[in-house]
Amino acid sequence: MKFRNFKMVDYVVFGRGSFDQLQEILAPHRKEKFPMIFFVDHFFQTKQDFLSRIPAEESDEVIFIDVSHEPKTIYVDDLTSFLKKKYGTISGIIGIGGGSTMDMAKAVSLMINNPGSSKDYQGWDLVKFPGVYKVGIPTLSGTGAEISRTAILTGPERKLGLNSDFTPFDQIILDPELIYNVPKEQRFYTGMDCYIHCIESLSGTYINEFSRSYGEKALESCQKIFRQKDQWDNASDDLLMMASYAGGMSIAYSQVGVAHAVSYGLSYLLGTHHGVGNCIVFNHLDEYYPEGVSEFREMVKKAGICIPQHVTSGLSSVEFDNMINVSLGLVPLWENALGKNWREIMTREKLRELYERL
């Protein structure tokens, strides 16, 4: 039996105020004449107090990443082309924001050193060369993008990650102070992304004690935050940030499952944000995760969140087929969820019926 040898993030800093160590962390990685590029969530474009803390030197560049929609391969390609034409190469990329911003940072880092279009690398272990130095700094917690080996992108034919050992960040900075003012709904949906990661990982066929140890801790943290606590406080931010990290570690050595496989098709066609899409789908998965779905609904009620309904009503047969094709292309997710004979269980007809209920 051959065991998987997976790549992790090289360096991790955790602690309140640790963002202010960024200048010190970047210094050894600066190359003469080549700038550091800061990808910053466009939410911060008017937040001058925060922007003044970014240690950009005169030759560096701050680029605000539009995360109104899920990251697209064309967006990655355009930014890569811009940076190559302007600078030739760069010292590194720092992604500051939620999962979409961090995925953009990972993807562009890779494409600086790999030829062609990012759509050519959507899949598993297709990236040939390491990217430039990259740092991830989450200002949202739950997606696990800071620790994962994928950069999830929507391409012309599919929504699928750049999954490779070259994708993980070289450095991450986990500063809970950066997530204190996240709006309630956004915090819930990203937190539920973590919760759903854990339910899918812990009940999947790929599960092992490595994944279980991280998944159980992340699940326990999510339950404490969204089911047991009555008020949000600094301790909640600390706990959610570490739940995101642990949840990402859990799926690094296992996989996600039905909710993610179905939501990828939803996002590809409708542009549904990842956390929202997962919640829309998970709300209908009693057949696969009965205890998790029941608890999820309790947390939705406690948080006062309205999960979108009837998002697929009025779609054509062609549009349903497009979603089904994207979803069924995610073989490892289905195999983890349903086993090696998953194709006998999740037929096109059954998946169509599931999409029609969303």
C-alpha positions in Angstrom: 0.0 0.0 0.0 1.3 3.4 -0.9 0.6 6.2 1.5 0.0 9.8 0.4 2.9 12.2 1.1 1.2 15.6 1.2 2.7 19.1 1.4 1.8 21.4 4.3 2.3 25.1 4.8 5.9 25.7 5.8 5.5 28.4 8.4 2.6 29.5 10.6 2.3 32.5 12.9 -0.8 32.7 15.3 -1.7 35.4 17.7 -3.5 38.7 18.1 -1.4 41.4 16.5 0.7 39.0 14.5 -0.2 40.8 11.3 2.3 43.5 12.3 5.2 41.0 11.9 4.6 40.8 8.2 7.4 43.2 7.3 9.9 41.2 9.3 8.6 37.9 7.7 8.9 39.3 4.2 12.4 40.8 4.5 14.4 37.6 3.8 12.3 36.8 0.7 12.7 40.1 -1.1 14.7 40.0 -4.3 16.5 43.0 -5.5 14.6 44.9 -8.1 11.6 42.6 -7.9 8.5 43.7 -5.9 6.2 42.1 -3.4 2.6 42.1 -4.7 -0.2 42.5 -2.1 -3.5 41.0 -3.2 -6.1 42.7 -0.8 -9.8 42.0 -0.7 -11.6 45.0 -2.2 -13.6 45.3 1.0 -10.5 47.1 2.5 -10.2 49.6 -0.4 -11.6 52.4 1.8 -10.2 51.1 5.1 -7.2 53.5 5.4 -6.4 52.5 9.0 -5.9 48.9 7.9 -4.2 49.7 4.6 -1.6 51.8 6.4 -0.5 48.7 8.3 0.5 46.9 5.1 4.3 47.0 4.8 4.4 47.8 1.1 7.7 49.4 0.0 8.0 52.0 -2.7 8.6 49.4 -5.4 5.8 47.1 -4.3 2.2 47.1 -5.6 -1.1 46.7 -3.8 -3.9 45.2 -6.0 -7.4 45.1 -4.8 -9.1 41.8 -5.6 -12.7 41.9 -6.6 -14.4 39.1 -4.8 -18.0 40.0 -5.8 -17.9 36.7 -7.7 -16.0 33.4 -7.3 -12.4 33.5 -8.7 -12.2 32.8 -12.4 -9.4 31.4 -14.5 -9.6 34.4 -16.8 -9.1 36.7 -13.8 -6.0 34.8 -12.8 -4.7 34.8 -16.3 -5.2 38.6 -16.7 -3.4 39.4 -13.4 -0.6 37.0 -14.3 -0.1 38.6 -17.7 -0.2 42.1 -16.2 2.5 41.3 -13.6 4.7 39.5 -16.1 4.6 42.4 -18.6 5.2 45.0 -15.9 7.8 43.3 -13.8 9.1 40.2 -15.6 9.0 38.3 -12.3 8.2 39.2 -8.7 9.5 38.4 -5.2 6.2 37.1 -4.0 2.5 37.5 -3.5 0.7 38.2 -0.2 -3.0 37.3 -0.2 -5.0 39.3 2.4 -8.7 38.5 2.6 -11.1 35.6 2.5 -10.9 32.3 0.7 -11.3 33.9 -2.7 -8.5 36.4 -2.3 -6.2 33.7 -0.9 -7.1 31.4 -3.8 -6.2 34.1 -6.2 -2.9 34.7 -4.5 -2.1 31.0 -4.7 -3.1 30.7 -8.3 -1.3 33.7 -9.6 1.8 32.7 -7.7 1.8 29.4 -9.6 1.0 30.9 -12.9 4.0 33.3 -12.7 6.2 30.2 -13.1 4.0 27.9 -15.2 3.2 28.4 -18.9 -0.3 28.6 -20.5 -3.6 29.3 -18.9 -4.7 28.5 -15.3 -7.6 26.4 -16.8 -4.9 24.0 -18.0 -4.1 23.1 -14.4 -7.6 22.6 -13.0 -7.4 19.1 -11.6 -5.1 17.0 -9.5 -1.3 17.3 -9.6 -1.1 19.0 -13.0 1.1 22.0 -11.9 4.7 21.3 -13.0 6.8 24.1 -11.3 6.7 25.8 -7.9 5.2 29.3 -7.8 6.8 32.4 -6.4 6.9 32.9 -2.7 3.4 33.3 -1.3 1.8 34.3 2.1 -1.8 33.9 3.1 -3.4 36.2 5.7 -7.1 35.4 6.3 -9.5 38.1 7.2 -12.4 35.6 7.1 -12.3 32.2 8.7 -13.9 28.9 7.7 -12.9 28.0 4.2 -9.6 26.5 5.1 -8.0 28.2 2.1 -5.1 29.3 4.2 -4.0 25.7 4.7 -5.3 23.8 1.7 -3.4 22.4 -1.3 -5.9 23.8 -3.8 -6.9 27.2 -5.3 -10.5 26.9 -6.4 -11.3 28.5 -9.7 -14.2 28.6 -12.1 -13.1 28.0 -15.6 -14.8 28.0 -19.0 -15.8 24.3 -18.6 -15.7 23.6 -14.9 -15.2 24.8 -11.3 -12.2 22.9 -10.0 -9.1 23.6 -8.0 -5.5 23.8 -8.9 -4.7 20.9 -6.6 -1.0 20.3 -6.2 1.9 20.1 -3.8 3.0 23.4 -5.2 -0.2 25.2 -4.2 0.0 25.6 -0.4 1.3 28.9 1.0 4.9 29.2 2.2 3.7 31.2 5.1 0.4 32.0 6.8 -0.3 34.6 9.4 -3.4 33.8 11.6 -4.3 37.0 13.5 -7.8 36.8 15.0 -8.0 40.5 15.3 -8.5 40.6 11.5 -11.8 38.9 11.6 -13.5 40.7 14.5 -15.8 42.9 12.3 -17.0 40.4 9.7 -20.7 40.8 9.1 -22.9 38.2 10.8 -24.2 36.4 7.6 -20.7 36.2 6.0 -19.2 34.9 9.3 -22.0 32.3 9.5 -21.6 31.0 5.9 -17.8 30.7 6.1 -18.1 29.1 9.5 -20.6 26.6 8.1 -18.2 25.8 5.3 -15.8 24.6 8.0 -18.6 22.7 9.7 -19.6 21.0 6.5 -15.9 20.2 5.7 -15.8 18.3 9.0 -19.1 16.4 8.6 -18.0 15.2 5.1 -14.5 14.4 6.2 -15.4 12.5 9.3 -18.1 10.4 7.6 -16.1 9.7 4.4 -14.5 6.5 3.2 -11.1 8.3 3.1 -11.1 9.0 6.9 -8.1 8.0 9.0 -6.8 9.0 12.4 -4.8 11.9 11.1 -7.8 13.5 9.5 -10.1 12.5 12.3 -8.0 14.2 15.0 -8.2 17.6 13.2 -11.8 17.1 12.0 -13.1 16.3 15.4 -11.4 19.3 17.0 -12.7 21.6 14.2 -16.2 20.2 14.5 -16.2 20.6 18.3 -15.1 24.3 17.9 -17.8 25.0 15.3 -20.5 23.4 17.6 -19.2 25.5 20.5 -19.3 28.7 18.5 -22.6 28.3 16.6 -24.6 26.1 18.9 -23.5 26.7 22.4 -22.3 30.4 22.7 -24.9 33.1 23.0 -22.6 36.1 22.3 -19.7 36.6 19.9 -16.5 37.7 21.5 -12.7 37.7 21.0 -12.6 34.1 22.1 -15.0 33.2 19.4 -12.7 34.8 16.8 -9.7 32.8 18.1 -11.7 29.6 18.1 -13.1 30.1 14.6 -9.7 30.9 13.1 -8.3 27.7 14.5 -11.4 25.7 13.5 -10.8 26.8 9.9 -7.1 25.7 10.1 -8.0 22.4 11.7 -10.8 21.8 9.2 -8.5 22.5 6.3 -6.0 20.1 7.8 -8.7 17.4 8.1 -9.6 17.4 4.4 -5.9 17.7 3.4 -5.5 14.0 4.2 -9.1 13.0 3.3 -11.7 14.8 1.2 -15.0 16.6 1.3 -18.2 15.0 0.0 -21.7 15.4 -1.4 -22.3 19.0 -0.4 -19.2 20.3 -2.0 -19.5 18.1 -5.1 -23.1 19.4 -5.7 -22.3 23.1 -4.8 -19.4 23.2 -7.3 -22.0 22.7 -10.1 -24.3 25.3 -8.5 -21.4 27.9 -8.3 -20.2 27.1 -11.8 -23.6 27.9 -13.4 -25.1 30.5 -11.0 -22.0 32.1 -9.5 -23.2 31.2 -6.0 -20.6 32.0 -3.4 -18.9 28.9 -2.0 -20.1 29.1 1.6 -23.6 30.0 0.6 -23.7 27.2 -2.0 -22.6 24.6 0.5 -25.4 25.7 2.9 -28.0 25.6 0.2 -27.0 22.0 -0.7 -26.3 20.7 2.8 -29.8 21.7 3.9 -31.2 19.0 1.5 -28.8 16.2 2.4 -30.6 14.3 5.1 -30.1 11.1 3.2 -26.4 11.3 3.4 -25.6 13.2 6.6 -28.8 13.0 8.8 -27.3 14.0 12.2 -25.1 16.8 10.6 -28.0 18.3 8.7 -30.3 18.2 11.8 -27.6 20.1 13.8 -27.0 22.4 10.9 -30.6 23.5 10.9 -30.5 24.1 14.7 -27.5 26.4 14.1 -29.2 28.2 11.2 -32.2 28.9 13.4 -30.1 30.0 16.4 -28.2 32.4 14.1 -31.3 33.8 12.5 -30.1 33.1 9.0 -32.4 32.5 6.0 -30.8 29.9 3.6 -31.8 30.7 0.0 -34.5 28.5 -1.5 -35.6 27.5 -5.0 -32.4 28.8 -6.6 -32.6 26.3 -9.5 -36.2 26.9 -10.4 -36.7 27.8 -14.0 -33.4 26.4 -15.2 -33.3 24.6 -18.6 -32.4 20.9 -19.2 -29.1 22.1 -20.7 -28.3 24.2 -17.6 -29.1 21.2 -15.3 -26.8 19.0 -17.5 -24.0 21.6 -17.2 -24.2 21.5 -13.4 -24.4 17.7 -13.4 -21.3 17.4 -15.6 -19.3 19.7 -13.4 -20.4 17.8 -10.2 -19.8 14.3 -11.5 -16.3 15.3 -12.7 -15.3 15.6 -9.0 -14.5 11.9 -8.6 -12.5 12.0 -5.4 -15.3 13.8 -3.6 -17.9 11.3 -4.7 -15.7 8.4 -3.9 -15.0 9.7 -0.4 -18.7 10.3 0.2 -20.2 7.1 -1.3 -17.4 4.6 -1.9 -15.8 3.2 -5.1 -19.2 2.2 -6.5 -20.5 5.8 -6.2 -21.6 5.9 -9.9 -24.2 3.2 -9.2 -25.5 5.3 -6.3 -25.4 8.9 -7.6 -26.8 8.5 -11.1 -27.4 11.5 -13.4 -31.1 11.1 -12.7 -30.7 11.2 -9.0 -28.4 14.2 -9.1 -30.8 16.0 -11.4 -33.6 15.4 -8.8 -31.3 16.8 -6.0 -30.5 19.9 -8.0 -34.2 20.5 -8.7 -34.9 20.6 -5.0 -32.4 23.3 -4.2 
